Amino acid sequence: MDDRVNLIVIFGGQSAEHDVSCVTATHVLRAVDQTRYRITPIGINRDGQWQLATAALAALAAGPAALPDRLEATGEELSPTPMLTAAASAGPVVVIPLLHGPLGEDGTVQGLLELMDVPYVGSGVLGSAVGMDKALAKEVLGFHGIAQARWVSLREHELTPTRLVAIADELGLPVFVKPSNMGSSVGVSKASTIEELQASVEHALSYDEWVVIEEAIVGREIEVAVLGNLDPQASAPGEIVPGKDFYDYEDKYLADGAQLLIPAPLTEAQSTEVRARAVQVYQALRCEGLARVDFFFEESARGFLINEVNTMPGFTPISMYPKMWQHSGLAYPELVDRLIDLAFERHDRRRRNTKR
């Protein structure tokens, strides 16, 4: 009998963040204690096909060091519902959905796992969906009185040239333009003229039909890692010093040009404030398990302004989330164990509160 927990690690996905997910998965698999967990790696390819990642299984059998720097979402095709049903009937099982962006981090896969009654790491359907949608998250945070940059969100058919001129007048130039439902800075660009604004909107619309336009903030970029369910805890804050004009996809995952300062050079009072505000944001958006909460810091003006929340932050070697917890005394393998424990706790609690 194998009494280890069956840990199903799902990676890849159909979003533009597929590659980031494949890198994240490698480092999570390397950190998992195989004496406690029996790992089942599942890749979702760019067409949405679920596959047993046989190459990753073979590498795991040879030892974590045999894993490549990036997993491939290829292997034996399978159907997710029979696979999850069989896994749940065979003993304790938990899923880590290491999926970034739409069709993975946005509540879709979380909904499937809820229907299958399988514990999983991270926020539930609502928290995942709201956290993914920048515009809706901003509305919720505004309701809670949490300070943020001035912004406008419109759907594709509303983004007329006349409306863009009015937005430029309202927010001032430059502005940042973002797809509402995307992460890792994919589709984000800075616009300093009306012509650039139009081009930036067209670029963002290639990723989502909703677009967020924000005033450009001159301030420091401060991030906080939050961990927990009913009683979430905040890590020591970190600071990003971008290697480019702003912290874009290349700076995050390819060039490694940004400076990551942990802890962020803040006063004790500032650190306490931003950590408390991160927990406030986390709870307002109904996050659970984990999230990275990102702020701008206008030192001489409005102070800490919430930028966005990432409900499944990257776990690559240069990712801030595990680095901030490592500085706070929680090493990478113990962090993974804690996330799995939180998944079981949340699942048990939800079952108690669900009438059948």
N, C-alpha and C positions, 0 to 999 in steps of 0.2 A: 504494500500500500504506500502511495506517495501522499503524505499528508501536508505537503507544501501548498501554499496559496497559489492558485493559477492566476498569474499576472498577465493580462492581455494588454499589450502595448500597441495602440493603433497610431499609425503615422502616415505621412504623405498627404493625400487629399487632393481635391480638385481646384483649390484656390491658387492664387499667384504666390502664396507662401509655401507651396509644396516643398521646395528645396530646403527651406529653413526647418521645416518639420522633420525631414529626413536626417538632417544633421543633429537636431535636438534628440531624436530617438537613439542615435548611437551612444550619446553620452549618458542618457538615462539607463540604457541597457548595461553599459559598463559599470554603473554604480550599484546596480541591484544585486543584493545578496542571494545567490542561487541556492544557498542552503535553506533559505526561507521561502523563496518564490520559484515556481515553475513557470518560465517565461514563454508566452505565445506571441510572437511578433506578427502583426497584421498590417500589411501595406494597402493603402488605397491609391490606385494609380490616377493619373490625370483625367481618365475617362470615368472614374467613379467605381471601377471594379475592385472588390475586396479580394485580397490574395494572402495566403499564408506565405510569409517571407522566408522561404526555405534557405536562402543563402545566409540570412541572419541567424537562423537556427543552427546551421552548420558551424558558423563562426562562434556562436555561444558555446557549442559543444567543445570547441577547441580552446576555449578560454576567452574572457572579455578582451584581452589584448589583441585577439584575432579579428575583432570587429573593425570594419573599415571606417574611415572618417565620416562616411555618409552612407546610410542604408539605401537600398533600392526597393521601391514599392512594387516588387515583382515576385512571382512565384506561383504556387498552385491556387487556382481560382476557387473561391468558396462563396457561399451565401451567408450573410451576417446573422440572420435570425436563427437558422438551425445550429450554426456554430456557437452562438451565445447560449442557446437553450441547452446544448450538450455540455458546454463548459459549466453552466450553473448547476446542472444535475449531477456533475461529477465531484462536487466538493466546493470549498470556498473559492470564490473568484472575484477579482476586481479588475476594472479597466482603467488604464491611463490613456485618455484620448489626446495624444500629443499632436493635435491638429490646430493649425493657425489659420485664421481668416474664415470666410464664408464656407458653408457646408462642412463644418467641423467644430469651430469655436463659437458658433452663433446660436447654439441651442438645438440644431438639427440632429446631430449625432447623440446629444444628451437626451433628446426626446426618444430616440430609438432605445437607448439604454434604460430609460425609465419604463418604457413599455415592456422590455424584456426582464424587468425587475433585477437588474444587475448593478451592484455598487460601482461607482466611478469617481475618479479624482476630478475635483474642480467644481465650479458653480453649476447649479441646476439649469433647467431650460430658461427660466425667466432671467436670472442673473447673467447667463451667457448671452442671451439675445440682446438685452439692454446694454451690456458692456461692449458688445460688438458694434452696435449702432451708435456712432458718435453723436448724431443729432438728438436721438431720443435720450441718451445718457445726459447730454447737456441740459435738456429740458427737466429731467428728474433732479439733477444737481442744482439747477436754478430754483426749483421748488423748495429745496432744502436750504436755500440761502448760501450755498457754497460759492465763493468767489471764482470767477473764470473770465477769460478774455471775451471781448465782444465778438459775436458771431452771427451768421445767417446760414440757414439751411434751406435748400430748394430742390424740387424734383426736376428732372430733365426738361419737361415741357415748360417750366416756369423760368428757365435760365435764358431769357431773351437778351439781346444786346442792350435794350433800354434798361432792363432790370439790373444788368451787371454794372452799368454806369451809376445807377442809383446806389448799389451796394458799395462801389468804390468811394462814392461821396460820403456814405454813411460811416464806413469803417476806416476810410483813408487808405492810401497805398504806402507801402506794400501790404499785401495780404498773403495768407497761406490758403491753399485750396486742397481739399482732401476728399477722397471717396468716403462716404459715411460709413460703409461697411467694409473695412479693410484694415490690416495692421502692418507692422514692420515698416511703416513709412512708404509702403507701396502706393504709387499713384499720387503722392504728395509733391507739390511744387510751390514755389514762391513766385508771386506776380507783382511787378513794380509798375506796370503800365496797363492800360485797358486792353491793349493787344495781347500782352502776356496773360492777363486775366482770362481772356477768351480762350487762349490756347491751353491754359491750365485747367479750365473747366472741361474742355473737350477731352483732355488727358484723363481727368478724374472720372468722367462719364464712361470711359472704356472699362472701368472696374465696378461701377455701381450707378444706379439711376438717381440716387440721392447724393448731393454734394454739399459739403460744409465749407464755408468761407469764413476765415477768422482774421481778426486784426493781428498784425505782426507784433509780437512781444519782444521788447529788448530786456532780456533778463537771463538769469541762470537756469539751467535745467536740472531739477532735483527729482530724484526717484526714491520711492519707498516700497519695499517688499512687504506684503501683508500675508499672514498665514493663520488659518483657523476657520472655525464654523461659528458657533454662538459667541465665543469670546476671542475674537481675532487679535493677533499680536502684530506689531509693526517692527521691522528691522531698523537698524541704524540707517539713516538716509545716505544715498550716494549722489554724486554729481557727475553729469556728462559734460565734457568740454568737447564739442564737435570738432572734427578735423576738417570740416567743410563749412559752408555757409549755415547749414542746419544739419541735424542728426538724421541723415537719410538712410535708405536701405543699404547702400554700398558701405557707408560708414559703420553701420551696425554689424554687417555680416561678411563683408568682403575685404575691405581695405584695412580694417583694424586701426584706423587713424585717429579715432576719438580717444581722449583721456578719460579714464574712469576713476573718479576720486572717491574712495571709501575709507573712512566716513567722509561725507561732504563737509567742507570747511564752513561750518555754521556755528553760531553760539549755542550754548546749551538750551537757552530759551527757544531759539529758532528750531533746533532739532526736535525738541519736545512738541512744539506747535505743529510742525509738518507731519510728524508721526501721528499725532492725534487727529489731524485733518485727514490723513490717509485712511485711518480706520473709519472715520465718519463717512467718507466717500464709499468705502468698501461696503458698509452696512446699508447706505442709502440705495445702492444699486443691487442689493441682495446677493452679493458675492459670497461664495463659500469655498473652502479649500485653500485657494491661493489667488493672488492677483498682484500685479505691479501697478502702482499708482504714480502717475507722472505729473509734476508741477512745473510751472514757471515761477521764478522768484524775482519780483521787482523790488529790489532792496530799498529804494528811496521813494516808492510810490504805493502800490496796492498790496505788496507782500506776496504771499503764496497764492497762485492762481492755478486751479486744477486744469490740466491739459487733457489727459485721457486715462483710461483704465485698460489694462490688458489682462484678461481673465485666464489666459494660458500663455504666460511669457516664455520666451526662449530659454533653453537650458544649454546653450552652446558654451564652450570654454570662455568666451568673452561676454557672456550675457550677465546683465546686472543682477537679476533675481537671485540666482544661487550665490553670486559673489557677496551680495549684501547680507545674506543669511550666514555665509561662512564667516564674515567679519563679526557677526552677532553671536557666533558660537555654535552654529548648527552646520556641521559638515555636509557635503553633498549627499553621501549615502544615507545619513540620518534624516536629511530633508525629504528624500524620496520615501523613506519608511513613515515619516510623519504624515505625508500627504496620503499614503495608503490607509493609515489608521483613521484619518479624517474622513476618507471616503466611506469606510465601513460605519463610522459613527453617524454620518449623515444619512446613510441608507437605512440603518436601524431606526433612527428617529423618524424619518419620513414614513416608514412602514407603520410605526405606532400611530401616526396622525392621519393615516389613510384608511377610511372605512371601506371594507370590502364586502 
